[in-house]
């Protein structure tokens, strides 16, 4: 498809390798930079107070004039969630399928992005002609419709990025992959395959959605009271199952959760959900029906349901709480690091009187292909070189082993780190450099203003609390006019630690008086001495290290 000879081909991952989420990949051909996906990652446990994590796009800002386009593979947050932050820095066209662009547009609005965006709709038959390359697409099977893989046609062969995929032999019309087209791409000649590694450690095949639907049908049939169906807001396949099974069992469905309502309405308006109008009721209408006639389809504020379920179990949810006799079906895998939170939530739901059905029955399956499906993709594409992406390091290593089993040699497989420049050199790919990469933390409206030092302080505060030491000095006489006063937050309960606080106050007074007696002193050295001596004393007495904040004032 490409007539001109390309002089330079590079691949750079700004996210999505060595981690789950934050997917953002660059393919650089000659002078053109093509961005594939712009996703977020949900914060890890130690990222206290952080809302989300996005890729570092310093390299893109430095080469803004060379960036030609952003291609989105599908509408999940880990692939579109960072789009507004990228577009604030780099104004380029955004290509995606109808549903993907609709969800991206809603996400930009939610993130208060006001600028006009050049969205260009594509389908799996579209060919986009850029200066150095042509770009084509193929449909994949995932938990959200309109998912595509991306093919970048260079003079050396095709670079294929699969996006998220599996091969479900019973996939319905919106989810059927174009297997024949994939095989044809392989026949044309694939230079490098970049393939989803999420389930590379899981043997066999990912279970079919038809099995899941059957399990849901059984659960609905046997439930005597209300059904609370909890799933990710963007799992449109699962949402369709819930509506289908509710109709079979003559139940009405109330949709709860802002992100779920937003995605549900978009998918419904575009025809990607098939739902009878008489099935839908509002949350206020629940009281008008018997419990056995009700399904509540719900999710939480970030599009995941577990936190909202915990509020319902504690009787603290604004709209709906768990009552005895409810059946709760949890159709989602816990986010990384939140497994314990899920188990505690399930325990609370049982205590609140609900019957909980979760992972032990097949009411949820992964939306990513297992080992046999990953082998099938490699065999379809027959790549000369292979780069596993979209997964933690152990997943990438497992995918490497799968590629070796498929006949690829060790020198044909590259596992890059974030920021590595993987460059086509003559007859092979090699890591030839590094670009800035890493995590940019989003806290409220702040982008990147929370770094490691702030996180360290938050961790210290969460572990041992804070002591604020306030001393007021007279300007002329250089005497103590007021204080020292010590305020404790999260360190000790003052009323039960009067001696400790009294001795600490006495120690601070002695330090200040000693410095005042010298005649001249530096404010910074006085504060540091208070910090050091008080910290040493408190650790000796309590084995805790609170953050100490001295405040010295003059009157």
C-alpha positions as CSV (number, residue, x, y, z in Angstrom):
1,X,0.0,0.0,0.0
2,X,2.9,2.4,0.5
3,X,5.0,3.3,-2.6
4,X,7.8,5.4,-1.1
5,X,10.8,3.8,0.7
6,X,10.8,4.6,4.4
7,X,14.2,5.6,5.8
8,X,13.4,5.3,9.5
9,X,11.0,3.2,11.6
10,X,10.8,3.4,15.4
11,X,8.4,2.2,18.1
12,X,8.1,3.9,21.5
13,X,5.8,2.9,24.4
14,X,4.9,5.8,26.7
15,X,2.7,3.5,28.8
16,X,1.2,0.1,28.7
17,X,4.4,-2.0,29.1
18,X,5.3,-3.2,32.6
19,X,1.9,-2.1,33.8
20,X,-1.8,-2.5,33.4
21,X,-3.4,0.6,31.8
22,X,-2.0,3.9,30.6
23,X,-1.8,2.5,27.1
24,X,0.0,4.9,24.7
25,X,2.2,3.8,21.9
26,X,4.1,5.8,19.3
27,X,5.1,4.6,15.8
28,X,7.6,7.0,14.2
29,X,8.1,6.6,10.4
30,X,10.5,9.0,8.8
31,X,9.4,12.4,10.1
32,X,5.9,11.4,11.1
33,X,4.8,10.4,14.6
34,X,1.6,8.4,15.0
35,X,0.0,8.0,18.4
36,X,-2.0,4.9,19.1
37,X,-4.3,5.2,22.2
38,X,-4.1,7.7,25.1
39,X,-5.2,5.9,28.3
40,X,-5.2,6.4,32.0
41,X,-4.1,4.0,34.8
42,X,-6.0,3.9,38.1
43,X,-3.7,4.8,41.0
44,X,-1.8,2.2,42.9
45,X,-2.3,1.8,46.7
46,X,0.7,4.0,47.7
47,X,-0.5,6.9,45.5
48,X,-2.5,8.5,48.3
49,X,-5.2,10.9,47.1
50,X,-4.4,10.5,43.4
51,X,-7.4,10.3,41.1
52,X,-5.7,8.9,38.0
53,X,-2.3,8.5,36.3
54,X,-1.5,9.5,32.7
55,X,1.6,9.0,30.5
56,X,4.4,11.6,30.4
57,X,4.2,13.3,27.0
58,X,7.3,15.4,27.2
59,X,8.7,13.8,24.0
60,X,5.5,14.6,22.1
61,X,5.5,18.2,23.2
62,X,9.1,18.6,22.1
63,X,8.2,17.1,18.7
64,X,4.7,18.6,18.3
65,X,5.1,19.6,14.7
66,X,5.8,16.0,13.7
67,X,2.8,14.4,15.4
68,X,0.2,13.6,12.6
69,X,-2.7,11.8,14.3
70,X,-4.1,9.9,17.2
71,X,-5.7,6.5,16.5
72,X,-8.0,5.1,19.2
73,X,-8.6,1.3,19.2
74,X,-11.7,1.3,21.5
75,X,-13.6,3.2,24.1
76,X,-12.2,1.9,27.5
77,X,-10.7,4.4,29.9
78,X,-7.2,2.7,29.8
79,X,-7.2,3.6,26.1
80,X,-9.0,7.0,25.8
81,X,-9.0,8.5,29.4
82,X,-5.9,10.7,28.9
83,X,-7.0,12.1,25.5
84,X,-8.0,15.5,26.9
85,X,-4.6,15.9,28.6
86,X,-2.8,15.1,25.3
87,X,-5.0,17.4,23.2
88,X,-4.4,20.3,25.6
89,X,-0.7,20.1,24.5
90,X,-0.9,18.8,21.0
91,X,-3.7,19.7,18.5
92,X,-4.0,16.8,16.0
93,X,-6.8,14.9,14.4
94,X,-8.3,11.9,16.4
95,X,-9.4,8.9,14.4
96,X,-11.8,6.2,15.9
97,X,-14.9,4.2,15.3
98,X,-18.3,5.7,15.9
99,X,-18.8,4.4,19.5
100,X,-15.2,5.1,20.4
101,X,-15.4,8.7,19.3
102,X,-18.8,9.2,21.1
103,X,-17.3,7.9,24.4
104,X,-14.1,10.0,23.8
105,X,-16.3,13.1,23.3
106,X,-18.2,12.4,26.5
107,X,-14.9,11.9,28.3
108,X,-13.5,15.3,27.1
109,X,-16.7,17.0,28.3
110,X,-16.5,15.3,31.7
111,X,-12.8,16.5,32.0
112,X,-13.9,20.0,31.0
113,X,-12.0,20.1,27.7
114,X,-13.5,23.1,25.9
115,X,-11.4,23.3,22.7
116,X,-12.8,22.1,19.3
117,X,-11.5,18.6,18.5
118,X,-11.0,17.3,15.0
119,X,-12.7,13.8,15.4
120,X,-12.6,11.7,12.2
121,X,-14.8,8.6,12.2
122,X,-13.4,5.4,10.7
123,X,-14.6,1.8,10.3
124,X,-12.7,-1.4,9.7
125,X,-12.6,-0.7,5.9
126,X,-11.2,2.8,6.2
127,X,-7.7,3.6,4.8
128,X,-6.0,6.8,6.2
129,X,-3.3,8.2,4.0
130,X,-0.5,10.1,5.8
131,X,2.7,11.6,4.4
132,X,4.9,8.6,5.2
133,X,2.5,5.7,5.7
134,X,-1.0,4.4,5.2
135,X,-3.1,3.2,8.1
136,X,-5.8,0.5,7.9
137,X,-7.9,-1.3,10.5
138,X,-9.5,-4.7,11.4
139,X,-12.4,-5.5,13.7
140,X,-11.6,-7.3,17.0
141,X,-13.6,-9.1,19.6
142,X,-13.6,-7.3,23.0
143,X,-16.2,-6.5,25.7
144,X,-17.1,-3.2,24.0
145,X,-18.3,-2.9,20.4
146,X,-16.4,-1.0,17.6
147,X,-13.0,-2.3,18.8
148,X,-10.3,-2.4,16.1
149,X,-6.7,-3.3,15.6
150,X,-4.4,-0.8,13.7
151,X,-2.1,-1.6,10.8
152,X,0.6,0.9,9.8
153,X,1.8,0.1,6.3
154,X,5.5,0.8,5.8
155,X,7.8,0.0,2.9
156,X,9.4,-2.7,5.1
157,X,6.1,-4.4,6.0
158,X,3.1,-3.8,8.2
159,X,3.3,-2.8,11.9
160,X,0.2,-4.3,13.5
161,X,-1.2,-3.3,16.9
162,X,-3.9,-5.7,18.0
163,X,-5.6,-3.5,20.6
164,X,-7.4,-5.5,23.3
165,X,-8.8,-8.8,21.8
166,X,-10.0,-12.3,22.3
167,X,-11.6,-14.9,20.0
168,X,-15.1,-15.8,21.1
169,X,-16.5,-18.4,18.7
170,X,-20.1,-17.4,19.8
171,X,-19.6,-13.7,19.5
172,X,-22.7,-11.8,18.5
173,X,-23.0,-9.3,15.6
174,X,-21.3,-6.2,17.3
175,X,-18.4,-8.3,18.6
176,X,-17.4,-10.6,15.7
177,X,-13.7,-10.3,14.8
178,X,-12.5,-10.2,11.2
179,X,-10.4,-13.3,11.3
180,X,-10.2,-13.6,7.5
181,X,-8.9,-10.0,7.3
182,X,-6.3,-10.7,9.9
183,X,-5.1,-13.7,7.9
184,X,-4.9,-11.6,4.8
185,X,-2.8,-9.0,6.6
186,X,-0.5,-11.8,7.7
187,X,-0.2,-12.9,4.0
188,X,0.8,-9.3,3.0
189,X,3.8,-9.4,5.3
190,X,3.8,-8.2,8.9
191,X,7.1,-6.6,10.0
192,X,6.2,-6.3,13.7
193,X,3.3,-7.4,15.8
194,X,2.4,-5.5,19.0
195,X,0.0,-7.8,20.8
196,X,-2.2,-7.6,24.0
197,X,-0.5,-9.5,26.9
198,X,-3.1,-9.2,29.7
199,X,-4.0,-12.9,29.9
200,X,-0.7,-14.3,28.6
201,X,-0.3,-16.3,31.9
202,X,-3.7,-18.0,31.5
203,X,-3.6,-21.4,29.7
204,X,-6.3,-22.5,27.2
205,X,-9.0,-20.2,25.9
206,X,-11.0,-17.4,27.6
207,X,-14.5,-18.8,28.3
208,X,-17.2,-17.7,25.9
209,X,-19.7,-15.0,26.7
210,X,-22.5,-17.5,25.8
211,X,-21.6,-19.4,29.0
212,X,-21.7,-16.2,31.0
213,X,-25.2,-15.5,29.7
214,X,-26.4,-19.0,30.6
215,X,-25.1,-18.5,34.2
216,X,-26.8,-15.1,34.5
217,X,-30.1,-16.7,33.3
218,X,-29.8,-19.4,36.0
219,X,-29.0,-16.8,38.7
220,X,-32.0,-14.6,37.7
221,X,-34.3,-17.5,37.6
222,X,-33.4,-18.7,41.1
223,X,-33.3,-15.2,42.8
224,X,-36.4,-14.6,45.0
225,X,-35.9,-10.9,45.8
226,X,-34.3,-7.9,44.1
227,X,-31.2,-8.5,41.9
228,X,-28.3,-6.0,42.2
229,X,-26.2,-6.5,39.0
230,X,-22.8,-4.8,39.4
231,X,-20.4,-4.4,36.4
232,X,-17.9,-2.0,34.9
233,X,-19.7,0.9,33.2
234,X,-17.9,0.3,29.9
235,X,-18.6,-3.5,29.7
236,X,-21.3,-3.1,27.1
237,X,-21.4,-6.8,26.3
238,X,-22.2,-7.6,30.0
239,X,-24.8,-4.8,30.1
240,X,-26.6,-6.4,27.1
241,X,-26.6,-9.8,28.8
242,X,-28.3,-8.2,31.9
243,X,-31.0,-6.6,29.9
244,X,-31.6,-9.8,27.8
245,X,-31.9,-12.0,30.9
246,X,-34.1,-9.4,32.8
247,X,-36.5,-9.6,29.8
248,X,-36.6,-13.4,29.9
249,X,-37.4,-13.3,33.6
250,X,-40.0,-10.5,33.4
251,X,-38.0,-8.1,35.5
252,X,-37.7,-4.3,35.2
253,X,-34.2,-2.7,35.1
254,X,-33.2,0.5,36.9
255,X,-29.8,2.0,35.9
256,X,-27.7,3.6,38.8
257,X,-24.4,5.4,38.5
258,X,-23.5,8.5,36.5
259,X,-20.8,6.9,34.3
260,X,-23.0,3.9,33.7
261,X,-25.9,6.1,32.7
262,X,-23.7,8.1,30.3
263,X,-22.2,5.1,28.6
264,X,-25.6,3.3,28.5
265,X,-27.3,6.2,26.8
266,X,-24.5,6.7,24.2
267,X,-24.5,3.0,23.3
268,X,-28.3,2.9,23.2
269,X,-28.6,6.0,21.0
270,X,-26.0,4.6,18.5
271,X,-27.7,1.2,18.3
272,X,-25.0,-0.8,20.1
273,X,-27.4,-1.8,22.9
274,X,-30.8,-3.5,22.0
275,X,-33.2,-2.8,24.9
276,X,-37.0,-2.7,25.0
277,X,-38.3,0.6,26.3
278,X,-40.7,-1.1,28.7
279,X,-37.8,-2.8,30.5
280,X,-36.4,0.5,31.8
281,X,-37.6,2.2,35.0
282,X,-36.1,5.0,37.1
283,X,-34.7,4.3,40.6
284,X,-37.7,6.1,42.1
285,X,-40.1,3.6,40.5
286,X,-38.6,0.6,42.3
287,X,-41.1,1.0,45.1
288,X,-44.0,0.5,42.7
289,X,-42.9,-3.1,41.9
290,X,-42.5,-6.4,43.8
291,X,-38.9,-7.2,44.8
292,X,-38.9,-10.2,42.5
293,X,-39.7,-7.9,39.5
294,X,-36.6,-5.7,40.0
295,X,-33.1,-5.6,38.7
296,X,-30.7,-2.7,39.6
297,X,-27.9,-2.3,37.2
298,X,-25.2,-0.3,38.9
299,X,-21.6,0.9,39.0
300,X,-19.6,3.5,41.0
301,X,-18.1,6.9,40.4
302,X,-15.0,5.7,38.5
303,X,-17.1,3.3,36.4
304,X,-16.2,0.4,38.8
305,X,-18.8,-1.0,41.1
306,X,-17.1,-2.2,44.3
307,X,-17.0,1.1,46.2
308,X,-20.6,1.7,45.5
309,X,-21.6,-1.8,46.7
310,X,-19.7,-1.2,50.0
311,X,-21.7,2.0,50.5
312,X,-24.9,0.1,49.9
313,X,-23.9,-2.6,52.3
314,X,-23.2,0.0,55.0
315,X,-26.6,1.6,54.3
316,X,-24.8,4.8,53.2
317,X,-25.7,5.0,49.5
318,X,-27.7,8.0,48.4
319,X,-30.2,6.1,46.2
320,X,-30.3,2.4,47.2
321,X,-29.2,0.2,50.1
322,X,-28.9,-3.5,50.5
323,X,-31.9,-5.3,52.2
324,X,-32.4,-8.8,53.3
325,X,-33.2,-11.2,50.4
326,X,-31.3,-9.2,47.8
327,X,-29.1,-11.2,45.3
328,X,-25.9,-9.3,44.3
329,X,-24.1,-10.5,41.2
330,X,-20.6,-9.0,40.8
331,X,-19.6,-9.1,37.2
332,X,-16.2,-7.5,37.3
333,X,-12.6,-8.3,38.1
334,X,-11.1,-6.2,40.9
335,X,-8.8,-3.4,39.8
336,X,-5.1,-4.1,40.5
337,X,-4.4,-3.9,44.3
338,X,-8.1,-3.8,45.3
339,X,-8.6,-7.6,45.7
340,X,-8.8,-7.2,49.5
341,X,-11.3,-4.4,49.2
342,X,-13.5,-6.7,47.1
343,X,-13.4,-9.5,49.7
344,X,-14.3,-7.1,52.5
345,X,-17.2,-5.8,50.4
346,X,-18.5,-9.3,49.7
347,X,-18.3,-10.0,53.5
348,X,-20.3,-6.7,54.2
349,X,-22.9,-7.6,51.6
350,X,-23.5,-11.0,53.3
351,X,-23.7,-9.3,56.7
352,X,-26.3,-6.9,55.3
353,X,-28.5,-10.0,54.3
354,X,-27.7,-10.3,50.6
355,X,-26.8,-13.5,48.7
356,X,-23.6,-12.7,46.7
357,X,-22.6,-14.4,43.5
358,X,-19.2,-13.6,42.2
359,X,-16.1,-15.2,40.7
360,X,-16.7,-18.9,41.7
361,X,-19.5,-19.1,39.1
362,X,-18.9,-17.9,35.5
363,X,-20.9,-14.7,35.7
364,X,-17.9,-12.8,34.4
365,X,-15.1,-13.7,32.0
366,X,-12.0,-11.8,30.9
367,X,-12.3,-9.6,27.8
368,X,-8.7,-10.6,26.8
369,X,-7.5,-13.6,25.0
370,X,-5.7,-16.5,26.9
371,X,-2.7,-18.4,25.7
372,X,-4.3,-20.3,22.8
373,X,-5.9,-17.2,21.4
374,X,-2.6,-15.3,21.6
375,X,-1.0,-18.1,19.7
376,X,-3.8,-17.9,17.1
377,X,-3.1,-14.2,16.6
378,X,0.6,-14.8,16.1
379,X,-0.1,-17.6,13.6
380,X,-2.6,-15.4,11.7
381,X,-0.1,-12.5,11.5
382,X,3.1,-14.5,10.9
383,X,5.2,-11.5,12.1
384,X,9.0,-11.1,11.4
385,X,9.3,-9.4,14.8
386,X,7.2,-9.5,17.9
387,X,6.7,-6.9,20.8
388,X,4.4,-7.9,23.6
389,X,2.5,-4.9,25.0
390,X,-0.4,-4.1,27.4
391,X,0.7,-6.0,30.5
392,X,2.9,-6.1,33.6
393,X,6.4,-7.4,33.0
394,X,5.6,-11.0,34.0
395,X,2.8,-11.0,31.4
396,X,5.1,-9.7,28.7
397,X,7.6,-12.5,29.6
398,X,4.8,-15.1,29.4
399,X,3.7,-13.7,26.0
400,X,7.4,-14.0,24.9
401,X,7.3,-17.7,25.8
402,X,4.1,-18.1,23.7
403,X,5.8,-16.5,20.7
404,X,8.8,-18.9,21.1
405,X,6.3,-21.8,21.2
406,X,4.9,-20.5,17.9
407,X,8.3,-20.8,16.2
408,X,9.7,-17.2,16.6
409,X,13.3,-17.0,17.7
410,X,14.6,-15.1,20.7
411,X,16.2,-12.4,18.5
412,X,12.8,-11.7,16.9
413,X,11.2,-10.8,20.2
414,X,11.7,-7.4,22.0
415,X,10.4,-6.6,25.5
416,X,10.8,-2.8,25.9
417,X,10.6,-0.7,28.9
418,X,8.5,2.5,29.0
419,X,10.4,5.2,27.0
420,X,12.7,2.7,25.1
421,X,13.2,3.6,21.4
422,X,12.9,0.4,19.4
423,X,14.4,1.2,16.0
424,X,14.5,-0.7,12.7
425,X,18.2,-1.1,11.9
426,X,19.0,-2.7,8.6
427,X,17.5,-6.2,9.1
428,X,16.5,-6.1,12.7
429,X,14.9,-4.1,15.6
430,X,17.0,-2.9,18.5
431,X,16.7,-0.6,21.5
432,X,18.7,2.5,20.4
433,X,17.7,5.1,22.9
434,X,15.4,6.5,25.6
435,X,12.8,9.3,25.7
436,X,11.3,10.8,28.8
437,X,8.5,8.6,30.2
438,X,6.8,7.8,33.5
439,X,3.8,8.7,35.5
440,X,2.0,12.1,35.5
441,X,-0.3,12.1,38.5
442,X,-3.7,13.8,38.4
443,X,-5.1,15.1,41.7
444,X,-8.3,17.2,41.3
445,X,-7.6,19.8,38.6
446,X,-3.8,19.5,39.2
447,X,-1.9,17.8,36.4
448,X,1.6,16.7,37.4
449,X,1.9,19.0,40.4
450,X,1.9,16.1,42.8
451,X,5.3,14.3,42.7
452,X,7.3,11.8,44.7
453,X,8.0,14.3,47.5
454,X,4.3,15.1,48.0
455,X,3.4,11.4,47.9
456,X,6.2,10.7,50.5
457,X,4.7,13.4,52.7
458,X,1.2,12.0,52.3
459,X,2.5,8.5,53.2
460,X,4.3,9.9,56.3
461,X,1.1,11.7,57.4
462,X,-1.0,8.6,56.9
463,X,1.5,6.5,59.0
464,X,2.4,8.7,62.0
465,X,0.5,11.9,61.7
466,X,1.7,15.5,62.1
467,X,2.8,17.8,65.0
468,X,2.6,21.6,64.4
469,X,4.8,23.6,66.8
470,X,3.9,27.3,67.1
471,X,6.2,29.8,68.8
472,X,5.7,33.6,68.9
473,X,8.8,35.8,69.6
474,X,9.0,39.6,70.4
475,X,10.8,41.5,67.7
476,X,12.8,43.9,69.9
477,X,13.6,41.9,73.0
478,X,13.8,38.5,71.2
479,X,11.8,36.8,74.0
480,X,9.1,34.2,73.8
481,X,5.8,36.1,73.7
482,X,3.5,33.1,73.3
483,X,3.9,29.3,73.2
484,X,5.3,27.0,72.4
485,X,2.0,25.4,71.5
486,X,2.0,21.9,70.0
487,X,-1.0,20.8,67.9
488,X,-1.2,17.0,67.2
489,X,-3.2,15.5,64.3
490,X,-3.0,11.7,63.8
491,X,-0.1,11.3,66.2
492,X,-1.5,10.9,69.7
493,X,-4.7,11.7,71.4
494,X,-3.7,14.8,73.4
495,X,-6.0,14.3,76.4
496,X,-4.4,10.9,77.1
497,X,-0.8,12.0,76.4
498,X,-0.6,15.1,78.6
499,X,2.9,14.2,80.0
500,X,4.3,13.5,76.5
501,X,3.0,16.8,75.2
502,X,4.1,18.7,78.2
503,X,7.6,17.3,78.0
504,X,7.7,18.0,74.2
505,X,6.6,21.6,74.9
506,X,9.4,22.0,77.5
507,X,12.0,20.6,75.1
508,X,11.0,23.1,72.4
509,X,11.1,26.0,74.9
510,X,14.6,25.1,75.9
511,X,15.8,24.9,72.3
512,X,14.3,28.3,71.5
513,X,15.7,30.0,74.7
514,X,19.2,28.5,74.0
515,X,19.1,30.1,70.4
516,X,17.8,33.4,71.7
517,X,20.6,33.6,74.3
518,X,23.1,33.5,71.4
519,X,22.0,36.9,70.3
520,X,21.9,36.1,66.6
521,X,20.6,33.0,65.0
522,X,19.1,31.8,61.7
523,X,15.4,31.0,61.5
524,X,16.0,28.0,59.3
525,X,18.6,26.5,61.7
526,X,16.2,27.0,64.7
527,X,13.4,25.3,62.8
528,X,15.7,22.4,61.8
529,X,16.9,22.0,65.4
530,X,13.3,21.8,66.7
531,X,12.5,19.2,64.1
532,X,15.6,17.1,64.8
533,X,15.6,17.2,68.6
534,X,11.8,16.7,68.9
535,X,11.7,13.9,66.4
536,X,14.5,12.1,68.3
537,X,12.7,12.5,71.6
538,X,9.3,11.4,70.3
539,X,10.8,8.3,68.6
540,X,12.5,7.4,71.8
541,X,9.2,7.7,73.7
542,X,6.7,6.3,71.1
543,X,8.7,4.6,68.3
544,X,6.8,6.8,65.9
545,X,8.1,9.5,63.5
546,X,5.4,12.1,63.0
547,X,5.9,15.0,60.5
548,X,7.0,18.0,62.5
549,X,6.1,21.4,61.3
550,X,7.7,24.3,63.3
551,X,6.0,27.8,62.8
552,X,8.0,30.7,64.2
553,X,6.3,34.1,64.3
554,X,7.5,37.7,65.3
555,X,5.4,40.4,66.9
